[in-house]
Amino acid sequence: MYIGNIMRIAKYLFVPLMMTLAVTTARAQVEFEGNSKRVYVEGQSSTTGSMAVYVLYSAQGVSMNYTASTDPYNVSWQEIAINDIGERIYNDIDVVHNGNVTTLPQVVADRGYIIKEGDSMTTYVWVIDYSKYRLHISSASVDQQQSDCGTAILHVEGTGPEIRYDGTKTLDREIKVTYKTLAWNSENSRWDEQDVVETEKSLKNTIAVPAPYWDTKFTVSGDKFLEFWGETESKTTDTYHTKAISVETTAVQEERDIDNEQKTSGSALGGSAPVKITFTAHCTDAVAFKQWQVSDNADFNYILMDFAQDEVEYTFEEAGTTYWRFYYANSDGSCEDYSETYTVNIGESDLVCPNIFSPGTTPEVNDVWKVSYKSIVDFHCWIYNRWGVLIKEFTDPSDGWDGTYRGKLVSAGVYFYVIRATGSDGKKYKLSGDINILRYERRDSGGGTMDEPVE
């Protein structure tokens, strides 16, 4: 005999197969005898009025015992029946007394029982005969025509009426629909296979479930009572060819850390041109048409460019704001959608030239002559000495002059630069000016030191 605590009955009570099952309180117990299989227990029974539901594989030949904690002749039983209009009907019933045990020789299923022990303890029980409600699934099929972008429609043939108790309450049968789909793995940036389990409280002829993102079969199985007894019913459909589509997109800007490039605040896409951004779309299996679209307005009233591919690497060299999104559809166009919109803002250009630096004096402190710039897409700089000799030429604005010529530091003095550049906004720069090189050495003045420029 298995004895469990009636105050805490697990939803699934796994015990060895026995002919008797009992449920107890600290002072008394209820038990069933004559069972061919374990008794499924749902809910709790207590002195506060909660009701436990016992599902018998079959009620035929099953009796119910109540073991009193004190005087068995102080125990009374009532039966609860439900009439045609849903009202409770209470009837006193006779039971057999044997020591401190009272017995109902034959349980009448689809009934409730109230067992009172004096004035201090009341036990509430409802008994279901599962054989009257047994689930049977004859077939399962998927409706390819009625299924759409978000829902797959299944048709199921079989029997499995609602299991009602206490008038208006219904037991959840937990009919399962299992199938496979794709789920986005953000850590690895890919779509992974995923098992899906959807449940229904009762068997329905038509079941709607979220549409899978790849071709799969659906298995309808149940119920939880048959699963508990090891007799699960199941049927599997033919392969469903999905219509549903989904996409995950990213826009990744190439990072660069240039000390003389003017920085823009915030984490938005864009900034100082040239800007390289890689747009990537990760599509599910049924996506047949795909296109990155570019517009100069957020409503995409006009498409400036489009790219019929999953990944686009684009370098932005013109100032202004553009909007990017990914369009995707299945093969017959019945399902289509857009990704989120990415906004790219390229700032206007700027170019500022310093006129003094001190190479070879203090390492990494004003020892390289560099321009301060933003959104410069074309650049050329020449540096000359006072005699017009070209001593430095470079075409990258992030580059500079370290004050050397042919590997040696030049003398302190005045040098000259000429710059021709173009900004992302089309602005032309024609700049020229002086570069003053100062060089310092430290001289002892008796009581300390001081820095003085050396020509």
Phi, psi and omega in degrees: 000134176263129179243124180239164180277121183291340179284339180219092181253121181292153180298318176244116186251097185268111177223161177299151179297126180220168178274348184223141174229137180232149176233132188235159161254185180294337186242345185209169182213152174244138180217154177244142178232149179092013180284142174274339178218169178304155178264128177276130184243133177226136179087189182228155174236135182207176179286354181271355177110357177292152185239131173266141179250127179249122180256113179267140176303319171205142180272355183295125177074014182259132176249162179234130180248150172232122179262115183284150178275341180227253185267114182297336181278000174261014182254133177232147181243142170230146176257140175250119174243157180247125180277184187294338181255016173084013180271148175281136175242122182258130179227131172289142181231150179273139177231166181264133179259133177214097186066230178267013180251131171249141189229134167263107191300323179227115178291133171262117185285169183057040178224156171254157180225134176246120181245117182250133175244099184064217180255001189253340186225130176227129179248132182246128185225140169233134186244131178244134173264103186296333182300338178279346185235015190306135179281138172218125179251116182274318183200161176216136179218158179250137182267099183296326183284318183280338179292148183229200186294331184246348188223137171255132184255125178248145173246129184235131175253134179161187179231148180173071184296162177298143177257104183261151174212155179052037175089289189247352184275151182228135175283139177279117181284336184058064171285125185258139170241115182246141179197181181243148175216191175245140178233140183285128177257098185291332181293321182254003178053059179201163175268126180247152175296139180219136174277138181239137174232114174253146182235149174237146182289334180213167179286128179239150177289330177235126181236129177252129179229158176304132183295136178284161180262010171207171182291134185203170171250150178252136175244124177258126185216165178159192345266194182291335179287315178294325176297319178299324181266004178074028182233038186302135173265142177204150174219144183241138180280171167290172181295130177266129179263111192289149171255338188294144181225154174204162181210147170240130183239154175221154173227111186245121180269135178295128181275145172211143181238094183245123190291335183256009175269130181292127186272152174251144182279160177090174183248012181292159178289143177114213181115226183275122179287156357283142180240125177256123180233136176254118178260127184229136176242130176250110188257150171281174192301323189276000178288119181251325179248133182215145184196124168279127182246143181234134180219162176261008174222148187293341179273354180055042176292335179222130181265117179284316182214158171213151182226116183272068181202163182288322186234135179231126173254116188231137177254120181270123181235358181246137179293149179130181183245131174233158183237136183236138174210163181246124176260139179212151182207160175275183191295326181260005177075008181286338176235125179212157181194174178234151174282180170296160180263132176258130180255126180242121182241114178260123184283165176288162187276163175202146181210118181232135183246129175284165180235010180207141170201170188226077181291149175076009183252295179240109184305132175067012175237104179051037183257002176228134176274120179221149173280158170257125189217166175206132176054048173261119185255348176216134188210141175209128182229137174237139178235132184236155170272185186292345178262007177083014179276128178288118182246350177202136177218134178206156186239006178248120182296342178280348178280180179193190180240127181268010177082019179246159174218121183056039174086358181237147177296135177281168179288154174297150180149200184254133176233173188228141177241151172227128182232135170235124184212163177228134179267168179296338178270008179086359181291135179261134179246126173233097187242147174206154181175185182269150169237116181262121176262123174249139176231135185246147168227154184264126181241139180281129180247025177097290184265006181174203181228163177208155179260134178226140178292146178242126178270000000 
